[in-house]
Amino acid sequence: MSDSRSTPRRPSSPREALDALLAEPAGDPIRRAFWLDGLDRRLRPFLPPSLAAHTRLANFERGRLVFVVDAPVWRAKLRLAAPELLNVAQSIGLAAAEIVVKTTVSPAQPQPQPNRKAIPLSASAKQALQAALASLKPPVPKEPGDGK
């Protein structure tokens, strides 16, 4: 006899985990994010390379392609490229009629992190670090009856 309150079985493979993640209705936002990412990848090659590095497709709804750029200068350049981008979107089957450009303060594309190697500590730096860590420890309470 099985217990109806038992914990659900954990996925045993990455594929099972992805299938569980995409299950209805929780998977709808994830599916949409994958679709928007794919659409972004299809439209990006039609942008000038300098502009593509600062532009990201954010949404598509009611015939509007919404892009995010990371500076006002890229907004102006994307507005100039809008007619060609609309033609490309329509040629791949989107009912796109308008391009909306929003500006953000963060980079539109994730920046790769430099691969840094750890620099070994000198003997004096290591001693100073250990002393600083030791000073953070709470003092050991004295035992009752200790005459000191």
N, C-alpha and C positions, 0 to 999 in steps of 0.2 A: 504494500500500500504506500503510495507516495504522499508526501506532505505538501499541501497546496501553498504553504508559507515558506517553502524552501527557497534558497537563493537561486537566481537564474544561473544557468550554465554560462561560464565564461568562454568567449571565443578562443579557439585553440590555434588559429592562424590569422595572419594579417588580413587575408581575404574575408574570412568570417567576420572579423571586427569591422571591416569596411561595409560589408553587407548589412550588419546590424546597425551601423551608424546611418546608413542611407534608407533604412526601413521607414515606411510611412508612419505617421505624418512628420516625424522629427527630421527626416532626411530632406525635406523640401528646401529649406534654406541652404543646405550643403550642396544639393544638386544645382540650385540656382547659382551659387558661388562658382562651382566648377564650370557651368555653362558660360557665365560672364567671363571667367578667366580664359576659356577657349575662344570666346568671341574677341577678347582683347588681343589674344595671340594672332588671330586671323586679320585683324585690322591694323595692328602695329607695323607690319612691313610696308604699308602704304604711307606711312608718315616719314618725313625726313629723319635721318638717324639722330641728329641733335635734338629734335623735338620728341622723338619716341622715348628717349632716355628720361624725359621729365613729365611724361604723360601716362595716365592709367585710366582705363575704362572703369567707371564706377557703377553704372546702371544702364538699363534699357527698359523704358516703360512708356506706353502710349505714344509710340513713334519718336521718342526722344532718346538720343544717345547722350549720356551724361559722362563727361570726362573730368578728371581731376588733374591739375597741373600744380607744380610747386613754386611758381613765381608768375607775376603778372605778364612778364615778357613772353612766357610760353603760352599764356592765355591768348595773347594777340596773335602769335604765330599759328596756334591751333585754329583760331577763327579764320585765318587766311586759307588754311588747308581744309576747312569744313566742306566746301562743295565737292571736292574730290573724295573725301572720306564718306560723305553721304552716298555718292555714286557707288563706291565699293560696297558699302553696307547693303544697299538695295540689290546689288548684283549677287550677293550671297544669300538673298532671300529675306532680309529684314525689311519691315515696313517702316523704315526710318525716314522722318521728314524734317527733323531738326537736331541740331547739336547744341548742347548746353555745356559750358565750361565753367568749372568752379576752381578756385585757387585755395590751396592749403599751405600751411607752414612747414609740413613735414615732406620729405622727399617722396615723389610719386612712385619710385622704384626702390625696393629695399637695397641698401648699400652693403656690399660684401665686407665682412669684418676681416681686418688684416690678421694674418697668422703670426702671432707673437710667441717668442720663446721666453721662458722664465729666466730671469737673470739671477744667478746665485747670490745669496747674501754674504757680505763680508762677516768676519768673526765679530767685529764690534757691533755691526748692525743686528746680528743675530742675538747678541747679549742684550742690546737695548730693547729689542722686540720682546724677549723673554721677560725682562724686568717690567716692561709696560703691561704685559699680560698678567704677571704676578700681582701687580698693583691693583688690578681689577677684581681679584678674588676677595671675597669677604673675609675679614679677620676671624681667626679661630677664637671662639669664646673661652675665657679662662674658667677652669673648674672651680667650684666652691671649695673654699678652704685652702686655696693656693695662696701662700703668703706673699707673693710678689706683688 
